[in-house]
């Protein structure tokens, strides 16, 4: 039988994920070709009222 084993899961705050998404929107190498999923995610974060963690950009 299979035995259970321990593992770690990285957890991120939504504010940090929002900052990562903003970084992707602003600093992609191909600036004129933004992915549709990025716009969808941006709208989702804004609608949910999630604040942007600006310390990620420093």
MOPAC internal coordinates of N, CA, C and O (Angstrom, degrees):
PM7 1SCF
backbone

  N    0.0000 0     0.00 0     0.00 0    0    0    0
  C    1.4516 1     0.00 0     0.00 0    1    0    0
  C    1.5207 1   109.77 1     0.00 0    2    1    0
  O    1.2310 1   122.15 1   -20.44 1    3    2    1
  N    1.2939 1   113.49 1   159.56 1    3    2    1
  C    1.4589 1   119.33 1   177.96 1    5    3    2
  C    1.5169 1   110.54 1   -78.22 1    6    5    3
  O    1.2310 1   121.46 1   -39.70 1    7    6    5
  N    1.3155 1   114.82 1   140.30 1    7    6    5
  C    1.4584 1   120.28 1   176.88 1    9    7    6
  C    1.5237 1   108.62 1  -103.06 1   10    9    7
  O    1.2310 1   120.39 1   -36.72 1   11   10    9
  N    1.3293 1   116.86 1   143.28 1   11   10    9
  C    1.4723 1   118.92 1   176.81 1   13   11   10
  C    1.5267 1   110.32 1   -67.08 1   14   13   11
  O    1.2310 1   120.83 1   -29.13 1   15   14   13
  N    1.3094 1   116.01 1   150.87 1   15   14   13
  C    1.4535 1   120.24 1   178.16 1   17   15   14
  C    1.5256 1   109.16 1  -137.96 1   18   17   15
  O    1.2310 1   121.12 1   -26.21 1   19   18   17
  N    1.3123 1   115.46 1   153.79 1   19   18   17
  C    1.4643 1   121.63 1  -178.54 1   21   19   18
  C    1.5154 1   110.33 1   -82.97 1   22   21   19
  O    1.2310 1   120.84 1   -30.30 1   23   22   21
  N    1.3215 1   116.01 1   149.70 1   23   22   21
  C    1.4571 1   121.19 1   175.33 1   25   23   22
  C    1.5232 1   108.40 1  -156.52 1   26   25   23
  O    1.2310 1   121.13 1   -19.68 1   27   26   25
  N    1.3229 1   115.44 1   160.32 1   27   26   25
  C    1.4557 1   122.05 1  -179.96 1   29   27   26
  C    1.5233 1   109.84 1  -105.67 1   30   29   27
  O    1.2310 1   121.39 1   -32.49 1   31   30   29
  N    1.3111 1   114.94 1   147.51 1   31   30   29
  C    1.4556 1   121.51 1   176.35 1   33   31   30
  C    1.5198 1   107.58 1  -125.31 1   34   33   31
  O    1.2310 1   120.54 1   -55.57 1   35   34   33
  N    1.3361 1   116.58 1   124.43 1   35   34   33
  C    1.4564 1   119.70 1   176.32 1   37   35   34
  C    1.5168 1   109.01 1   -77.94 1   38   37   35
  O    1.2310 1   120.95 1   -48.56 1   39   38   37
  N    1.3129 1   115.80 1   131.44 1   39   38   37
  C    1.4641 1   121.35 1   178.10 1   41   39   38
  C    1.5204 1   108.58 1  -118.46 1   42   41   39
  O    1.2310 1   120.60 1   -42.64 1   43   42   41
  N    1.3046 1   116.46 1   137.36 1   43   42   41
  C    1.4549 1   121.83 1  -179.77 1   45   43   42
  C    1.5198 1   109.35 1  -121.88 1   46   45   43
  O    1.2310 1   121.02 1   -32.53 1   47   46   45
  N    1.3231 1   115.66 1   147.47 1   47   46   45
  C    1.4601 1   120.36 1   173.89 1   49   47   46
  C    1.5246 1   108.39 1   -74.93 1   50   49   47
  O    1.2310 1   120.79 1   -31.05 1   51   50   49
  N    1.3193 1   116.09 1   148.95 1   51   50   49
  C    1.4645 1   120.21 1   179.47 1   53   51   50
  C    1.5233 1   111.10 1   -61.18 1   54   53   51
  O    1.2310 1   120.53 1   146.26 1   55   54   53
  N    1.3371 1   116.59 1   -33.74 1   55   54   53
  C    1.4611 1   120.52 1   178.95 1   57   55   54
  C    1.5241 1   111.18 1   -62.83 1   58   57   55
  O    1.2310 1   120.61 1   142.51 1   59   58   57
  N    1.3349 1   116.44 1   -37.49 1   59   58   57
  C    1.4632 1   121.23 1   178.65 1   61   59   58
  C    1.5318 1   111.00 1   -70.64 1   62   61   59
  O    1.2310 1   120.58 1   140.17 1   63   62   61
  N    1.3190 1   116.50 1   -39.83 1   63   62   61
  C    1.4644 1   120.12 1   177.85 1   65   63   62
  C    1.5262 1   110.92 1   -65.33 1   66   65   63
  O    1.2310 1   120.63 1   142.47 1   67   66   65
  N    1.3363 1   116.40 1   -37.53 1   67   66   65
  C    1.4618 1   121.28 1   177.08 1   69   67   66
  C    1.5233 1   109.69 1   -62.52 1   70   69   67
  O    1.2310 1   120.21 1   138.39 1   71   70   69
  N    1.3246 1   117.20 1   -41.61 1   71   70   69
  C    1.4629 1   120.83 1   177.97 1   73   71   70
  C    1.5280 1   110.71 1   -63.02 1   74   73   71
  O    1.2310 1   120.19 1   139.70 1   75   74   73
  N    1.3096 1   117.25 1   -40.30 1   75   74   73
  C    1.4577 1   120.54 1   177.10 1   77   75   74
  C    1.5198 1   112.15 1   -63.23 1   78   77   75
  O    1.2310 1   120.86 1   141.76 1   79   78   77
  N    1.3249 1   115.96 1   -38.24 1   79   78   77
  C    1.4660 1   120.29 1   178.19 1   81   79   78
  C    1.5204 1   110.51 1   -67.02 1   82   81   79
  O    1.2310 1   120.04 1   138.44 1   83   82   81
  N    1.3356 1   117.52 1   -41.56 1   83   82   81
  C    1.4627 1   121.07 1   177.97 1   85   83   82
  C    1.5258 1   110.37 1   -63.56 1   86   85   83
  O    1.2310 1   120.70 1   140.44 1   87   86   85
  N    1.3191 1   116.26 1   -39.56 1   87   86   85
  C    1.4631 1   120.34 1   177.35 1   89   87   86
  C    1.5255 1   109.82 1   -60.59 1   90   89   87
  O    1.2310 1   120.38 1   137.25 1   91   90   89
  N    1.3186 1   116.89 1   -42.75 1   91   90   89
  C    1.4674 1   120.85 1   178.60 1   93   91   90
  C    1.5264 1   110.96 1   -62.35 1   94   93   91
  O    1.2310 1   120.32 1   138.16 1   95   94   93
  N    1.3238 1   116.99 1   -41.84 1   95   94   93
  C    1.4652 1   120.45 1  -179.75 1   97   95   94
  C    1.5235 1   112.12 1   -66.52 1   98   97   95
  O    1.2310 1   120.48 1   141.85 1   99   98   97
  N    1.3240 1   116.69 1   -38.15 1   99   98   97
  C    1.4647 1   120.59 1  -173.28 1  101   99   98
  C    1.5227 1   114.46 1   -87.14 1  102  101   99
  O    1.2310 1   120.14 1   149.04 1  103  102  101
  N    1.3285 1   117.33 1   -30.96 1  103  102  101
  C    1.4574 1   119.18 1  -168.39 1  105  103  102
  C    1.5235 1   115.26 1  -120.61 1  106  105  103
  O    1.2310 1   119.46 1  -161.82 1  107  106  105
  N    1.3119 1   118.64 1    18.18 1  107  106  105
  C    1.4669 1   119.30 1   175.85 1  109  107  106
  C    1.5257 1   109.90 1   -63.65 1  110  109  107
  O    1.2310 1   120.69 1   -29.48 1  111  110  109
  N    1.3061 1   116.29 1   150.52 1  111  110  109
  C    1.4668 1   120.86 1   179.80 1  113  111  110
  C    1.5213 1   111.16 1   -65.03 1  114  113  111
  O    1.2310 1   120.08 1   145.15 1  115  114  113
  N    1.3197 1   117.45 1   -34.85 1  115  114  113
  C    1.4591 1   121.76 1  -179.82 1  117  115  114
  C    1.5190 1   108.10 1  -103.24 1  118  117  115
  O    1.2310 1   120.42 1  -104.70 1  119  118  117
  N    1.3328 1   116.79 1    75.30 1  119  118  117
  C    1.4640 1   123.69 1  -170.91 1  121  119  118
  C    1.5216 1   114.33 1   -58.79 1  122  121  119
  O    1.2310 1   119.30 1   148.64 1  123  122  121
  N    1.3143 1   118.95 1   -31.36 1  123  122  121
  C    1.4607 1   120.63 1  -176.27 1  125  123  122
  C    1.5225 1   113.32 1   -84.72 1  126  125  123
  O    1.2310 1   119.90 1   179.67 1  127  126  125
  N    1.3164 1   117.80 1    -0.33 1  127  126  125
  C    1.4593 1   121.34 1  -177.04 1  129  127  126
  C    1.5282 1   109.47 1  -125.73 1  130  129  127
  O    1.2310 1   120.76 1  -108.00 1  131  130  129
  N    1.3333 1   116.14 1    72.00 1  131  130  129
  C    1.4594 1   121.35 1  -178.25 1  133  131  130
  C    1.5254 1   109.35 1   -77.88 1  134  133  131
  O    1.2310 1   120.64 1   -39.87 1  135  134  133
  N    1.3061 1   116.38 1   140.13 1  135  134  133
  C    1.4603 1   121.64 1   179.77 1  137  135  134
  C    1.5304 1   110.60 1   -71.90 1  138  137  135
  O    1.2310 1   120.64 1   -37.84 1  139  138  137
  N    1.3082 1   116.38 1   142.16 1  139  138  137
  C    1.4583 1   121.19 1   178.68 1  141  139  138
  C    1.5138 1   112.75 1   -60.38 1  142  141  139
  O    1.2310 1   120.54 1   144.53 1  143  142  141
  N    1.3306 1   116.57 1   -35.47 1  143  142  141
  C    1.4629 1   119.62 1  -179.72 1  145  143  142
  C    1.5200 1   111.76 1   -64.70 1  146  145  143
  O    1.2310 1   120.59 1   150.16 1  147  146  145
  N    1.3473 1   116.47 1   -29.84 1  147  146  145
  C    1.4625 1   119.45 1   177.79 1  149  147  146
  C    1.5224 1   110.94 1   -65.43 1  150  149  147
  O    1.2310 1   120.18 1   137.54 1  151  150  149
  N    1.3340 1   117.26 1   -42.46 1  151  150  149
  C    1.4646 1   120.64 1   178.08 1  153  151  150
  C    1.5234 1   110.62 1   -66.70 1  154  153  151
  O    1.2310 1   120.44 1   140.11 1  155  154  153
  N    1.3134 1   116.77 1   -39.89 1  155  154  153
  C    1.4665 1   120.94 1   177.98 1  157  155  154
  C    1.5265 1   109.99 1   -61.05 1  158  157  155
  O    1.2310 1   120.43 1   132.51 1  159  158  157
  N    1.3250 1   116.78 1   -47.49 1  159  158  157
  C    1.4613 1   121.05 1  -179.73 1  161  159  158
  C    1.5222 1   111.36 1   -64.10 1  162  161  159
  O    1.2310 1   120.36 1   139.00 1  163  162  161
  N    1.3333 1   116.93 1   -41.00 1  163  162  161
  C    1.4644 1   120.72 1   178.60 1  165  163  162
  C    1.5254 1   110.20 1   -58.47 1  166  165  163
  O    1.2310 1   120.52 1   132.92 1  167  166  165
  N    1.3206 1   116.61 1   -47.08 1  167  166  165
  C    1.4637 1   120.42 1   178.92 1  169  167  166
  C    1.5267 1   110.96 1   -62.51 1  170  169  167
  O    1.2310 1   120.20 1   141.45 1  171  170  169
  N    1.3258 1   117.23 1   -38.55 1  171  170  169
  C    1.4617 1   121.31 1   179.74 1  173  171  170
  C    1.5219 1   110.81 1   -62.39 1  174  173  171
  O    1.2310 1   120.13 1   132.47 1  175  174  173
  N    1.3379 1   117.36 1   -47.53 1  175  174  173
  C    1.4649 1   121.14 1   179.42 1  177  175  174
  C    1.5262 1   111.10 1   -60.91 1  178  177  175
  O    1.2310 1   120.15 1   138.42 1  179  178  177
  N    1.3190 1   117.31 1   -41.58 1  179  178  177
  C    1.4636 1   121.33 1  -179.34 1  181  179  178
  C    1.5256 1   110.49 1   -67.13 1  182  181  179
  O    1.2310 1   120.04 1   135.48 1  183  182  181
  N    1.3216 1   117.53 1   -44.52 1  183  182  181
  C    1.4689 1   120.55 1   179.89 1  185  183  182
  C    1.5198 1   112.41 1   -62.97 1  186  185  183
  O    1.2310 1   120.25 1   146.78 1  187  186  185
  N    1.3170 1   117.12 1   -33.22 1  187  186  185
  C    1.4638 1   121.31 1   179.84 1  189  187  186
  C    1.5269 1   112.26 1   -80.69 1  190  189  187
  O    1.2310 1   120.15 1   172.42 1  191  190  189
  N    1.3358 1   117.32 1    -7.58 1  191  190  189
  C    1.4627 1   120.92 1   178.96 1  193  191  190
  C    1.5191 1   113.57 1    72.87 1  194  193  191
  O    1.2310 1   120.42 1  -153.04 1  195  194  193
  N    1.3171 1   116.80 1    26.96 1  195  194  193
  C    1.4650 1   121.28 1  -179.42 1  197  195  194
  C    1.5186 1   108.70 1   -80.19 1  198  197  195
  O    1.2310 1   121.01 1   -50.94 1  199  198  197
  N    1.3253 1   115.68 1   129.06 1  199  198  197
  C    1.4629 1   119.44 1  -179.29 1  201  199  198
  C    1.5257 1   110.24 1   -79.08 1  202  201  199
  O    1.2310 1   121.35 1   -21.47 1  203  202  201
  N    1.3117 1   115.02 1   158.53 1  203  202  201
  C    1.4605 1   122.08 1  -177.56 1  205  203  202
  C    1.5204 1   109.58 1   -94.88 1  206  205  203
  O    1.2310 1   119.75 1   -53.76 1  207  206  205
  N    1.3147 1   118.08 1   126.24 1  207  206  205
  C    1.4590 1   122.34 1   178.13 1  209  207  206
  C    1.5238 1   108.57 1   -82.70 1  210  209  207
  O    1.2310 1   120.88 1   -80.88 1  211  210  209
  N    1.3239 1   115.92 1    99.12 1  211  210  209
  C    1.4622 1   120.67 1  -175.89 1  213  211  210
  C    1.5253 1   113.30 1   -74.11 1  214  213  211
  O    1.2310 1   119.45 1   163.52 1  215  214  213
  N    1.3266 1   118.66 1   -16.48 1  215  214  213
  C    1.4639 1   119.94 1  -179.95 1  217  215  214
  C    1.5244 1   111.59 1   -67.41 1  218  217  215
  O    1.2310 1   119.85 1   160.69 1  219  218  217
  N    1.3149 1   117.89 1   -19.31 1  219  218  217
  C    1.4655 1   121.56 1   177.55 1  221  219  218
  C    1.5286 1   110.52 1   -62.71 1  222  221  219
  O    1.2310 1   120.32 1   147.80 1  223  222  221
  N    1.3373 1   117.00 1   -32.20 1  223  222  221
  C    1.4584 1   121.12 1  -176.46 1  225  223  222
  C    1.5265 1   113.10 1   -78.89 1  226  225  223
  O    1.2310 1   119.63 1   167.76 1  227  226  225
  N    1.3202 1   118.32 1   -12.24 1  227  226  225
  C    1.4839 1   120.80 1  -178.66 1  229  227  226
  C    1.5005 1   112.12 1   -82.74 1  230  229  227
  O    1.2310 1   120.10 1   180.00 1  231  230  229

